[in-house]
Amino acid sequence: MNFQPLTPELVAAFEQIVGQHHVLTAQGVEADVYADYGRDHTEDLHYAPDVVLRPANAEEISQIVRLCHEHHVPVTPRGAGTGLSGGALPVHNGVVISTERLNKIIEIDERNLQATVEPGVINQVFQEAVQAKGLFYPPDPASKGSCFLGGNLSESSGGPKAVKYGVTKDYVLNVQVVLPTGDIIWTGANVLKNATGYNLTQLMIGSEGTLGIITRIVFRLIPYPQQNIVLLVPFRNEEQAAAAVSEIFRQGIVPSGMEFMEREAIEWSSRYLNIPLTLPEDILAHLLIELDGQDLDQLYKEAENLYGVLEKYDIGEILLADTVAQKEELWKIRRNVGNSVRYNSVYKEEDTVVPRAELPKLLKGVKEIGRRYGFNSVCYGHAGDGNLHINIIRGNLSDEMWNHGLREPIKELFRLCVSLGGTISGEHGIGLVQKPYIGIAIGEVQLELMRGIKRVFDPHGIMNPGKIF
């Protein structure tokens, strides 16, 4: 990639487009504020952009990108910076385009169960806005209180509700995109069925900002489930907890949430949140299970069936959340596991996914690899999807082991996933940090097809360079 340096003339042109106040440089703002645009939640990585731009709409983004295309300047699209694969890091410096000002919910169409939004809307803000109208947008990443919807599309984010309702890609009807050439397109139509040409909408979702910048999104919505039951199930054996997941589905029970937390995960999170939680010494893992729907009596019948499945395993006393506050507290513990791990130590998070029945083998393999290479891991994740987040804790590992020695055990982890029928990322994307391992999961023929698509969209390679390939 033959990128060109940013010139004073280009910076002046950017100021004409977005206004001087929305052109940020290292000399113009506080150092900590500027540094935040060069990092996300991936380990402790940091890359400094040459300039940060905060446009207000698609037309401004189009003008910026057209200039960058003409002058071969790298562009890194950025949402809230909550990603875990380095997708928002400006590894080639250049221009960071922040979507923070594109934060409007443009329309909630109650007749057609659709909504049109800008990419800088926070996930939870959108969820609460549609819930106020009796509607439901299910994708709910752990960072839902801060992550942007545009970033959710870029990674096809999931979250706990994915087990029953699906991930981000299942709710997107149409997307407005600024292409790397500066052209603005809509990828589809605001309809539930569309067999008109290639599906550019789904191509954009999960493309990690390498094919364009999303500037508007049309979502489909569903009716909001009014009732739910939440249970915390303790297990004396981690592999039994993983095995119970598949058995629950085989018995015809489809939870709206099915989350796995090993002992250290739930302990660290409750301590981080200052929530008192005493675990018996023999409890090694938990499943957090939610059932939802419109009929509470029917949910209690499902819960009875669930108890019947769980009693086959070596479990402790099941906690049935009695109040809304208790339910929220349990979910708060689960959603803050990642924050608690980050608080305790620098870590590398591997976003593995396998068919759910293979979870026990994956979990056993993770621990065995850790013992051989001398690292500790904290595991948790969306068990109902077979999606296990493996957090390798730095602890006392040497710089050499941390920076270089872990490459081989991580390769082993990923080879294990692929051998079990899985892959190396379920919802965090490839980005920067998983790029060296993509060949474990995807063959060279498929990779070259993807590179070809990238070249068609982005002939100069300016859009989020250094990611995926």
N, C-alpha and C positions, 0 to 999 in steps of 0.2 A: 504494500500500500504506500503510495507516494503522496503523503499528506503535506500540505503547505502550512507555514506558520501564520498565525493570526496577525494581521497588520492593523496599525492605528486607523487606517481608512475603513477597514471592515467594522471595527468597533464603533466608529462614528456612524456608519450606516445602520448598525444595530440600534444605536441610540435614536436615530430618526424613526425607526420602526416601532420600538416599544416604549420609548421615552427614557431619558437618562436615569431616572430613579429605578428602572427595572433592568439596568445593565450593571451587574455586580462584578467587580474585580478585586484582587487581593489587596490593592491599595485603597479601595473605596469603602470597605465595610470592616467590621470587627473580625479579627483573625478566626475566632471560634465559629462565627456565623458562616464565614466563607468556607472554612474547612469542612463543615457539615455537608456541603454539596459535593465533596470528594470522597465521601464514605457512605456505606449503607450498614446493614446489620450483619455483614459477612465478616466473621473473625475480627481482626484489628487492621484491616486493609485500608489504605488511603491513597488516592491519586488526585492531584490538584488540577482542576480545570483552568484554562486560560481565562475564560469569562463565563459567567452565568447569566442567562437571559430568562426573564419572566414574562412571556407574552400573554396577551389577554384573550386571544381567539385564534381560530384556524387560519385566518387570513394573515395575521402577523407571523405565525409559525411558517406558513408557506413562503413568505418573503425571506425569512431568515434562512430556511433550508435551501431555497433557490440560490442564495448567495454562497452558502457553504458548498453546494454542489458545483457551482461555477468555479470556486476558488480552491476546491479540494481540501476543505477544512473538516475535520472529524466532528460529529455531532453525537452527543449522548443524551437521549431522552430520559427524564427523571420524574418519578412520581413522589411518593412520600419517603422513599429511601428505606423501606422496611424489608427489602429483599434479603435473601440468605444465600445467593449464589454469585454475588458480585455483578449482577446485571446492570446496575445503575452507576457503576464506577467508570469514570472517564480515563480509561487506561492509556489513551493516546492524547490526553489533555484536550485541547480544542474547546468546543462550545458545549456547555450543558444547557439544555432547554428544559426548564422546570414547568410543570403543568399546574402549579399551585394556584394560579389565578383563574384557571378554567374549572370553577367549582360550583356550577349552577345545576340544580335539578330543573330542567327546562319544562318538562311536562310529565304528569302521571295520568295516563289515559285509562280511567276506570272501566270504560265500556269495552275496550279491547284487551284489558289486562296487560298493558305495556307502559314503559317509562322511557323517556329520553333524557340523558344526562351528559354532563361534561366529565372528562377523565379525572379531574382533581377533586371530585366529590368523595368524601370519606365513606367507606363501606357501611359503617354503623349508622351514619347520618342518613344514608339512603334507605337502609333497612327500616329505620324508625319512621321515616317519612311515608313509606308505602304501608307499613303496619298500621299507621294512623287511619288509613283508608281501608283496613281489613285485608290488605294484600301482603304477599310474602316474596322476598328475594332471598333464597336459601344460602348461597355461598357465603361462608363466614370464617375467614382465616383467623388465626389466633390474634393477629394484629388488627382486627376489624375496627378497633377504636381509633386507628391512626392511618391505616393503609388506604391508598387511593384506588378507585375502581379501574382507572386506566392501567395501573400496575397489576391489578388482579387479572385483567385481560391479557397482559403481556406474558404472564406466567401460567395462565389458566388455573388460577388458584382454586383450592378446594376448601378445606375446613371440616369441622365435625359433622355438619349436616349433609356432606357429600354422600355418605353411606346410603341414605334414603333418597336424596333429592338430586344428586349429581353435582358437577363442578361448574365453574364459571362458563365454560364453553356451551353448556346445555341451556343457558338463558340468554344468549346473545343472538339477536335477530339481524342486526345491521350495524355497521360501523363507518363513521366518517374518518378518513385517514389522510394525512399529508404524506405523500410519497417522498423518497429521498431526492427526487428531482424538483420538488416544490409543488407538484400537481396535487389537487385535492379531489378525492373520489369518495363515493359511497360504495361499499363492498357488496351490498345485497339489496334487500327490500324488507319493509316492515310487515312481513307475513310469516306464518307458521310453516308453510311449505314453499320451497323454492328450488326448482330443478332447471334453472336458467343459467347454463354455463358452469364454469368451475366455481367452487365454493370459496371465494376470496375471503369471506367473513371468517370461516374457520381457519384459513391459512394465517390470517393476522393474529388470531388468538394463540398464545403460546410462542409467538415469534420473537419475544424478548426485545422488542424495539429495534430489531435489525432490518425490518422491511418498511418501516414508516412510523409516524407518530399519530396515535389515536386522539381525535379531537371531539368526537361525539359518539355515544353508544345508545342503541335502542335495545332495551331488555324486555323479555317476556316475564310476566309475573304469575303467581298462582294464589289461590285463597289462603289466608293465614290460618294455620292450625291453632285452635283455641285452647286445647288441653294438652298437658304433658305430665309424664311421670319420670322421675330421675332416681337412679339407684347407683350406689357405690358398692362394688362387689370386691371383697378382699380375697386373694388367693395365696396359698402357702407355697406355690410353685409357679415360676414365671411361665414355663412352657405350657402348663395346664391353662393358665389365663389365655395364652395365645390360641390354644387348641379349642377352648370353649367358644371362641368367636365363630368359627366355621360351623360348629354344632348348632348354635343358636339359629343361624340362617337355614340350616338343613331342616330344622323343625318348623319352618314357615314363619318365623318371627323376623320382622324387618324394623330394627330400631331406627330412630332419627338421629341417634348419636351412639357411637361405640368406640370409646377411647381407652387405650392401654397406657398405664403408667407403672413403671417399675418402682420399687420402694424409694430409691434415692430421688427420683423425679418428684414424687408427691411430697416427700419430706422437705426437699429444697424449696419447692414452691410455697408450701404452707408457711415455712419459716420466713421466706422472702416477703410474704404478704402479712406476716404476723397474725396468722390464723391458727389458733390452738388445735393441734391434731395429734393424738397419741395413737401410735400404731403398735399392736402386739408384736413381740420379737419375731414370731414365726411367719408374719405376713411379708411376702416378697414382691407382690404386684397387685394392681387393682385394674378392674374394668369400670369405667364410668359409662352407664347405659341410660339412654333417654328413649322413651316411647312417646309419640305425639299423634294427635288426630283431633277430630271434632267431638267424639263421644267418649266421655270419661269412663263410663261403665265398660265399654269395649276395651279401653286401655287397661283397666284392671284385670280383665280376662286374659289379655296378652301378658300382663305381668305375672299372673298365676302360671301360665305356660312357661314363662321365662324362669321362674323359680324351679319348676320341674326339671328344666335342663341343667340349671346350675348346681342342683343338689347332687349331681353325679360326680362333681369335682371336689377337691379338697379345699374348701373355702371357709372363711371366717363368717362373722355375723354381717349380713347385708344391711347397709344403711339405706332406708327409703326416705328421701327428702320430704319433709312434711309441709314446708312452707315455701313460698316464692323466694324468700331471703336465703333459705338453706340451699335451694336449687342453684341460685345465683352464686352462692359461695363455693359450691362444688365446681361449677363451671369456671369460676374465677381462678381456682387453684389449677385446673387443667390448662387454661389459656395462658397462665403465667409461668408454666414450666420453662419455656424457652428463656424468658427474662431472668428467671432464678438461676439458670445455668450460666447465662451471660454475667450475672452478678457474682457468681462464685469463682469463675475461671474463664480465661480465654479458651475457646473450643472450636472444633471443626464439626459442622453438622452435615451428615450425609442423609439425604432424603430418599431412602430406599422404598421400593414397592414390589410386592410379590402377590400371586394369587392368595387370597386370605387363608386357605387351608394349609399353605406352606409357611405361615408365620412361625410356628414352633421351630421348624428347621432353621429359619433365618435367625431367630433370636438365639438359639443354641450356637449357631455358627459365629455370630457376632462376639459372643462371650469367649468362645474358644480362640478366635483370632486375637482378641485382646490379651488373653493370657499368654499366648505365644510371643507377642510383640511387646508386652509390658505396658499396655495402656489401659486406663479405665474408661468406661463409657456409661452414659445415662441414656436409657432408651424410653421413648414414649411415642405416641402417634395415633393415627386414625386406623385402629385395628380392623374396623369393619370394611375398610378399603384395602387391607393388606399393606398400608402405608406406615412404615416404621421410621421415625426420626432417630438416627444414631448420633449422639453427641459424644465425640471423642474429647476427653478432658485433658487439657495441657498438664495441669498439676505440676509435677517435678520433672517433666520430660525436658531433655536438653534441647538447645537451639537446633543442633544437628538433627536430632530425632524429629522435632516438631516441623522443621522446614523441609526436610528431605527424607528422613527415615520412615515417615508414615505413608509414603506413596505406595509402597508395596502392600502393606496391609489393607489400604483403601482399595487397591486393585483387587485384592482377594475378596473383600466385602462385595464389590460390584460383580465379580465373576460368580460369586455365590448367588446373588440375586438373579442374574441372568440364567444360571443353571436351574433355578427353581421356577423359571418361567416369568420372571419379573424384569425390572429395568432400573436404571440408576437415578431417576428422579420422578417423583409422582406429582409434585406441585410447586417445587422451588425453582425449577428450570436448570439449565446447564450453565448459562452465564459465563463467568470467568473461571471459577474454581473447579468446576466439573469438566471443563473443556478437555483436559488431558486424558480423560477417561471415556469420552463418548464412543470411541471405537470399540469398547468392550460390549456396548449394547447395540450399536448400529453398524452395519457393514459398509464397506467402501462404496458400493454401488448406490446405496441409499444416501450416503453422505454427499456424493457427487451430485445427485439429483437436487439435494438441498442447497449445495453451493451454487448450482445453476440457477435455481430460483432466486437466490440472493443476488446474483449478477444481473438478472433481468430487472429486478426492482431497483437495484442500487449499483449502477455500473461503475461508479467511482469508489465504492466501498466506504462511504463516509458515515453510514448510519449505525451507531453503536458498534464500532469496530472492535475486534479482539474478543468477541463473545461467540459462544457455541462452537465455532470451527477453529 
